[in-house]
């Protein structure tokens, strides 16, 4: 059974889709991404949050938005602390995501 991972940022344009792309197609993982903003490409929802085994958010504000919507998923959330200063697929962002996520996921 794959681990279901949800990556969350603000607009679901740069950080969370980059993280999703890193794990898409990787054995043992099923991944999706979403954003907290009302105009996000894919917006967080109760069903997405319930689907996920683990939720990785880029900033503390994303955790707060999720907990307002669905407080019972608090145990699933990890804050990565990645600021909104990267474009999608930025090599520096990819390296940062790999380093931070390797502490929480078996990424071999």
N, C-alpha and C positions, 0 to 999 in steps of 0.2 A: 504494500500500500504506500503510494508516494506521500511525502510531506507536502501539504498544501500551504504555499507561502503567498502572502499578499504584501506588496511593497506600496507605500503611500507617501506622496509628496503633496504639493499644493495644487498644481494644475494638471498633473499626470501628463506632462509634456517632456520633461527632461530627466530628472533624477529617478523617479520610480520606473518609467519605461526602460531606462538604461539598466537598472537592476533586474527587471523582468527579463530583458534580453540576455543577460549573463547566465540565467538559469533555465531559460526556455529550451526544452528538448533534452535537458540533462536528466539522466536516469535517477529515479528516486525523488524527483521534485515535480510538482505541478505548480505553476506560478501565474499570478495575475498582478496587475497594478491598478491603482486608482488615485484620485486626488480628493482633497477636502474642500476645495473651492466650488462654489455653486456652478461655475462655468468650466469645471474640469472636464477633460476629454472623457474619462470614465469616473464618475463620482462614487465615493464610498457609499455603501448601503448596508442595511442590517443583514441582508442575505449574503453579501460578500464577506462581511466580518464574521458571520457565523460559519461560512464555508472554510475559512482559513484556520490552519493549525497554528501558524505563526504569522505575526504581523510586524513588519519592519517599517518604522516611520523615520523620516529624515530629520524631523525637528520635534521638540516637545509640544509645540502648538498643534501638530498633527495628532499626537496622542490625546491631547485635550479635546479636539474635535471628535475623535472616535469615541471617547468615553462619554461625551454628551449624548451621542447617538445610541451607544450600546455599552453601558458600564460593565456588563458581565464579561467582556473580553479583555479586561485589564491584564490578566495573567498571560495573554498571548503576545503582548506588545513589547517590542524592544526599540528604544530610541537610538538611532545611529549617530545623530549629531552632525549631519552633513548640510551645510548652508546652501541656500538657493543662489549659488554663484557659478553654476556650471551649465553648459549646454548639453543636449543629449549626445551620448557616446563620446564625450570629452575624455581623452586618455587619462587625465588626472582623476576624473570622477570614477572611471572604471577601476583604476588602481586603488582608490580610496574605498570603494564598495567592496572590492575583493578582500582587502585587508580587514575591514570591519566585519564583514559577513563570515569570514573564515573562523572567527572567534565563536560564532553561534551555529554554524552549519558544517556538516562534513562535506567539504568542497573538493575533495581529491578526485 
